[in-house]
Structure formats: C-alpha cells, structure tokens
C-alpha cells in the first residue's frame, strides 16, 4: 500500500507511516482502508454545539407531527454541518453589522443549494409515485421528473434564499449580541438550515401534489434529501466562498 501523505510504499498491515508518521486510518480489508478525518478543535466545538442544539430543536419541531427522529436528524445534521462551514468561512466578525451580513450570506447559500436537492426530489417523487412497470414507462417518468425537478429547484431556491436572507439578518445579529463571534456563527448556521428546510419542504410538497401523490411523506423526503445534499455540497461551496471572503465576512 501507499501512504496518502508522502506516497511511500508501506506494508499492508501498518497503522502509521514509518516515513512521515501519517495516520493511515481504519483498515477494512488488506490494501483497503478508511482514512481518518481530523477536524480542528474549534470546528468540533462549533459543530458539536450546533448539532446538539439542532437535534433538540428538531425534536421539538417534529414532535407535533410525530416525526421526532426526522426532526433530530435534520436539525443535528443541518445545524452541525453549516456551523462547521461557517467556522472556516470567516476569520472574524467584528460587529453586529458584520454578523447580520454573514447570516444573510449563509442563508442565501442555503437557498442556492436547494437547486440540486430540488431537482433530485422532483425526479425521485415522480419516478416512484406511479411505480413504473416497464423500461419505457420508467424513461417517460424520468423525463417528467426532470422537468418537474427543474420547477421544484427554481421555486425551492427562490423561497429558501428569501427565507434564509430574512432569517439570517435577525439570527446573525441576535447571536452576536448573545455570544459574539460564536453566536453569530450559530445564528448564520440556523439561517442556512432554515433556508434548506424551507426550500426542501416546498420541493417535496410541490412535487408530490403535481405527481398525484400529495402527503406529508413527500414533504419530509424533500427536507431530508435537501439537508443531505446541502451538507454534502458545503465543501464545494467553501472553494467558491474564498473568492468572496471580504464580502462574506462583512468587510468593506
């Protein structure tokens, strides 16, 4: 096997590289390992705190709808992932105005990421709502789902971004007033989560109604799928964000 850090050839049964000391991860099979991901301590603190708060809040929101587990999952993943992204997306948040702007920016990002999630939601709901029994019918439903998914993506992104920007201004400012920088990060993460949930809710419900399978299950599917897609795309958003670092942190 090869060390992923220094690319030296190593025996297949070692845990650490003898040349650079890199941790080679958990061994699954001979020659196949699962790399370990180490996050800086401040990421762990922000992400862990946000995940706990999001899980509790999601459980409380989902309780009246008998969706406690879904609420915990959505809240913990959405708030935790977006808080870690917010932690590395900004170095300093000097005042309330910067916190407000940062919350609005992250809320808008959450709405923008509804585009791929809404597209995927429309396709899944359309294909599975009618249970296609032939390859030709499956192709027709796939094409219809793609068309419906584009509508869901556009509508969900607009609604999610608008809600995220509005919420981000309040949550970012309030968070900074309570906990300064870390509070602003949690407030911005809350705006991102709100935007993705709002956009996913619209995409799932709209797709279900158009496909003739209206019901809370489609809305729940849209929300869960959107949070998953949004969290998975945050590393990609980090690369794009670096070009707008000054604007995102509220600097002139």
C-alpha positions in Angstrom: 0.0 0.0 0.0 1.0 3.6 -0.4 1.0 6.4 2.2 -1.6 9.1 1.1 0.6 11.8 2.6 4.2 11.1 1.4 3.3 8.4 -1.2 5.9 6.0 0.1 5.4 2.2 -0.2 4.4 0.6 3.0 3.5 -2.9 4.3 -0.2 -3.7 4.2 -0.6 -4.2 8.0 0.7 -0.9 9.4 -1.4 1.8 11.0 1.1 4.7 10.8 3.5 5.7 8.1 7.1 5.0 9.1 8.4 7.9 7.0 6.1 10.8 7.8 4.1 9.4 10.7 0.7 10.0 9.0 -2.3 8.1 10.4 -3.3 5.6 7.7 -6.9 5.2 9.0 -9.0 2.2 9.8 -8.2 -1.0 8.0 -11.2 -2.6 6.2 -9.6 -5.2 4.0 -6.0 -5.9 3.0 -5.0 -2.9 0.9 -8.2 -1.1 1.6 -8.5 1.5 4.4 -10.9 4.2 5.5 -9.0 7.4 6.0 -9.4 9.3 9.3 -10.7 12.8 9.1 -9.3 15.1 11.8 -11.1 18.4 12.4 -9.5 21.3 14.2 -10.8 21.7 17.8 -12.7 24.9 17.1 -14.6 23.2 14.3 -15.5 20.3 16.7 -16.8 22.8 19.3 -18.9 24.8 16.9 -20.2 21.8 15.0 -20.8 19.7 18.1 -22.7 22.5 19.9 -24.7 23.3 16.9 -25.6 19.6 16.3 -26.8 19.3 19.9 -28.9 22.4 19.7 -30.2 21.5 16.2 -31.1 18.0 17.4 -33.1 19.3 20.4 -34.8 22.0 18.3 -35.6 19.5 15.5 -37.1 17.1 18.0 -39.3 19.8 19.4 -40.5 20.9 16.0 -41.1 17.3 14.8 -43.0 16.3 18.0 -46.4 17.6 16.9 -46.0 15.9 13.6 -44.9 12.5 15.0 -41.6 13.0 13.2 -39.2 13.2 16.2 -36.4 11.2 14.6 -36.6 13.1 11.3 -36.5 16.3 13.2 -33.5 15.3 15.2 -31.7 14.1 12.1 -32.4 17.3 10.1 -31.7 19.7 12.9 -28.4 18.0 14.0 -27.0 17.5 10.5 -28.2 20.8 9.1 -27.0 23.0 12.0 -23.9 21.0 12.7 -22.6 20.9 9.1 -23.4 24.6 8.4 -21.8 25.7 11.7 -18.5 24.0 10.8 -18.7 25.6 7.4 -19.4 29.0 9.0 -16.4 28.5 11.4 -14.0 28.2 8.5 -15.7 30.7 6.2 -14.9 33.7 8.3 -12.0 34.7 10.5 -13.6 37.5 12.4 -17.0 39.1 12.9 -16.2 42.4 14.4 -19.7 43.9 14.9 -23.4 43.3 14.6 -23.5 44.6 11.1 -20.9 42.0 10.0 -22.8 39.3 11.9 -26.1 40.3 10.1 -24.4 40.3 6.8 -22.8 36.9 7.4 -26.1 35.4 8.4 -27.8 36.7 5.3 -25.0 35.4 3.1 -25.1 31.9 4.6 -28.9 31.9 4.4 -28.7 32.8 0.7 -26.2 30.0 0.2 -28.6 27.5 1.9 -31.3 28.6 -0.6 -29.0 28.4 -3.6 -28.1 24.8 -2.6 -31.8 23.8 -3.0 -31.3 23.7 -6.7 -29.6 20.3 -6.9 -31.7 19.0 -4.0 -35.0 20.2 -5.5 -34.1 18.7 -8.9 -33.3 15.3 -7.3 -36.5 15.5 -5.2 -38.7 16.1 -8.2 -37.1 13.1 -10.1 -37.5 10.7 -7.1 -41.1 11.6 -6.3 -42.2 11.4 -9.9 -40.5 8.1 -10.7 -41.7 6.3 -7.6 -45.2 7.8 -7.3 -46.6 5.8 -10.2 -44.5 2.6 -9.8 -43.3 2.2 -13.5 -43.7 -1.4 -14.7 -41.6 -1.2 -17.9 -38.5 0.4 -19.1 -40.4 2.7 -21.5 -42.6 3.9 -18.7 -39.6 4.4 -16.5 -38.0 6.6 -19.2 -41.1 8.7 -19.6 -41.4 9.2 -15.8 -37.7 10.1 -15.6 -38.2 12.8 -18.2 -41.3 14.1 -16.5 -39.4 14.0 -13.2 -36.6 16.0 -14.7 -39.0 18.7 -15.9 -40.8 18.8 -12.6 -37.5 18.8 -10.7 -36.4 22.0 -12.6 -39.5 23.7 -11.4 -39.0 22.4 -7.8 -35.4 23.5 -7.9 -36.2 27.0 -9.1 -39.1 27.6 -6.7 -37.4 26.0 -3.8 -34.3 28.0 -4.3 -36.1 31.3 -4.5 -38.3 30.6 -1.4 -35.3 29.2 0.5 -33.0 32.0 -0.3 -35.6 34.7 0.5 -36.4 33.0 3.8 -32.7 32.5 4.6 -31.7 36.1 3.9 -34.6 37.4 6.1 -33.9 35.0 8.9 -30.1 35.4 8.6 -30.3 39.1 9.3 -32.1 38.5 12.6 -30.3 35.4 13.8 -26.9 36.7 13.0 -27.5 39.9 14.8 -29.1 38.2 17.8 -26.4 35.6 18.0 -23.6 38.2 18.0 -25.4 40.1 20.8 -25.5 37.0 23.0 -22.3 35.1 22.2 -20.3 37.4 20.0 -18.5 35.5 17.2 -19.6 32.0 18.1 -23.2 33.3 18.5 -23.0 34.9 15.0 -21.8 31.6 13.6 -24.7 29.7 15.2 -27.1 32.3 14.0 -25.8 32.0 10.5 -26.0 28.2 10.7 -29.6 28.5 11.8 -30.4 30.7 8.8 -28.7 28.1 6.4 -30.7 25.3 8.0 -33.9 27.3 7.8 -33.4 28.1 4.1 -32.6 24.4 3.2 -35.6 23.1 5.2 -37.9 25.7 3.7 -36.7 25.0 0.1 -36.8 21.2 0.6 -40.3 21.4 2.1 -41.6 23.3 -0.9 -39.8 21.0 -3.4 -41.2 17.8 -1.8 -44.7 19.0 -1.3 -45.0 20.6 -4.7 -43.6 17.5 -6.5 -46.0 15.3 -4.6 -49.0 17.4 -5.5 -48.1 17.6 -9.2 -47.3 13.8 -9.3 -50.6 13.0 -7.7 -49.1 11.7 -4.5 -49.8 14.5 -2.1 -48.9 13.8 1.5 -46.5 14.6 4.4 -44.1 11.9 3.3 -43.1 13.8 0.2 -42.5 17.0 2.2 -40.4 15.0 4.7 -38.5 13.4 1.9 -37.8 16.8 0.4 -36.5 18.2 3.6 -34.3 15.2 4.5 -32.9 15.0 1.0 -32.2 18.7 0.8 -30.3 18.8 4.1 -28.2 15.8 2.9 -27.4 17.3 -0.4 -26.8 20.7 1.1 -24.4 19.3 3.7 -22.6 17.3 1.0 -22.1 20.3 -1.2 -20.7 22.6 1.6 -17.1 21.6 0.9 -17.6 22.7 -2.7 -19.2 25.9 -1.6 -16.1 26.6 0.5 -13.9 26.7 -2.6 -16.2 29.2 -4.2 -16.5 31.2 -1.0 -12.8 32.0 -0.9 -13.2 34.4 -3.8 -15.8 36.5 -1.9 -14.2 36.3 1.6 -14.3 40.0 2.1 -18.0 40.4 1.3 -19.0 37.3 3.2 -17.4 38.5 6.4 -18.9 41.9 6.1 -15.6 43.7 5.5 -15.8 46.8 3.2 
